[in-house]
Amino acid sequence: MNELAQVSSEKKRPVFLTVLCVIAFVHVGLSIVIGLFGTITTSNPTWFETSGILDILVMGAKEFGLFFSLIMLILSIIAFFGIIQIWNQLKIGVWTFSIPMFLFILIPMLTLPISRWILLIPNLIIIPGLIILFIWNYRKLD
C-alpha cells in the first residue's frame, strides 16, 4: 500500500519533455564525442586522416586547436549533466543546460572569422531551439 502511494505521488514526466531530453542527449552526446576526438587529434591530426567523415573532424581539430576543443568538451559535459537534471524534472537543469550551450555558440562566433561561421549552422539551429523549448516547459519541472 505504501509503495502504491509513493508511485502515485511521483510526478510523471510529460512526453514532450521526454522527447526533448532524448534529442538533447543525442546532440550533446555527439558534441562530447566530437570534443574528445578533437582533443585527441590536435596532437597528431595526420594520424586520423581518412577519406570519410573523419576528415571533417580532423579539419576542425586543425582549425580550432587543443584549447578550443577542451573548452567545448567541458561545456558539453556540463550541459549533459543539465539534461540529466531535466530528465529528473529539476528546474536547475534548464540553467545547467542553457548557460553552457549558449557559451557553446557564443565562443566560436567570437573566435572564428565570419567566413567559418558556416560550420556553426547546425548548432545555431538546434541549440537555441532546445533552449527555448526547455524554457517553455520550465513550469512543468519541480
N, C-alpha and C positions, 0 to 999 in steps of 0.2 A: 504494500500500500504506500509506503514511504517513497519507494522508487517511482511509482506512478505519479505521485505529487511532484517529485523532482523533475521528471521528464516534462510534465505539463507546464511547470513554471519556467522552463527554459524557453527563451525567445527563439523562434525559428528564423533562420536567415532567409531573406527574400530571394527568389530565384534569379531576379535581375542582378542582385548584388553577387550572387554566386558566379554568374556568367562573367561579370566584370572582373571578379577576382581571378578567375581562370585565365582570362585574356591578359590580365596584368602579370600573372605568374609566368605565362609563356613569354611575354615581351621582356620582362625584367630578367627572366632566366636566360634568355638568349643574349641579353646585354652583359650578363655576368660571364657567360661563355666567351663572348667576343672580347670582353675586357681581360679575361685570363689569357686568351690566345694572343691578344695584343701585347700584354705584358711579357709573355714568353718569347714572342717573335722579335721584340725590339733588340734582343741581344745578338741574334743571328738570323735576320729575315730571309737570307738566301736559302737557308736550310729548308724552309717551309714552302718555297715557291713551287707551284704546280700550274696546271692549265685550267683549273676549275674555279670554284667559288673561293678557295683559299687565297687566290691572288688578290681578291678584294680586301681580305683581312690583312694580308701582308702589306698591301699598299697603304692601308690605314695605319698599320704599325710604323711604317717608314715615315708617313706623313705626320703623325701625332707624337710619337716618342713615348718613352717609358713613363715620365711624369704624368702626362695626359692620360695614358692607359690606366695607371694606378688610381688616379682621381675618379675616372669614370667607373672603374671596378668598385671602388669604395662606395660611391654614390648608389650604384646598382644594388650592392649588398644591403645598404641601409634601407633602400626602397623595398627590397624583398621582405625585410622584417616588418615594414609598414603594411605590406599586403597580408602578411600572416596575422597582424593585429586586426586588420579589417575583416579577414576571414573569421576571426574570433569575435567580431562585432564590437570592437573597441574604437571609440571616436578618435583617439590619439593616433591610430593607424593612418587616418586620412592625412594628417600633418606629417607623419613619419614617411609617408609615400610621396606626398606632393612637393615638399621642400627639396628633397634630393633630385626628384625628377625635373623640377623647374631649373635647378642648377645644372642638371644633365643637358638641358637645352641651351641654357644661357652661356655656359663656359665655352662651348665650341663656337657659338656665334660671336663671342668677344675675341677669341683667339685665332680663328680661321679667317682667311681672306674671303671676301664675298663670293669669289669665283668657286670656292669649295663648299658653299652652303648647300649645294645640291645633294651632298652626302647626308644632310640632316633632314631631308624631306619626310622620310618615314617617321622619324621621331617627332617632327613638327606637326604631324597629323595625329599620331596615336597617343602620345603623352598628354597633350592638352585635352584631348577627348576623354581620356581616362580620369584625369584630374577633375574635369568638370562633372563627369558622371558620378564620381565618388563624392564630391561635394554636394551634388544634388541628392544623394542618398544618405547624407550625413545624419539627418534626424532619425533615421531608422536604426542607427547604431546605439549601443549603450554608452 
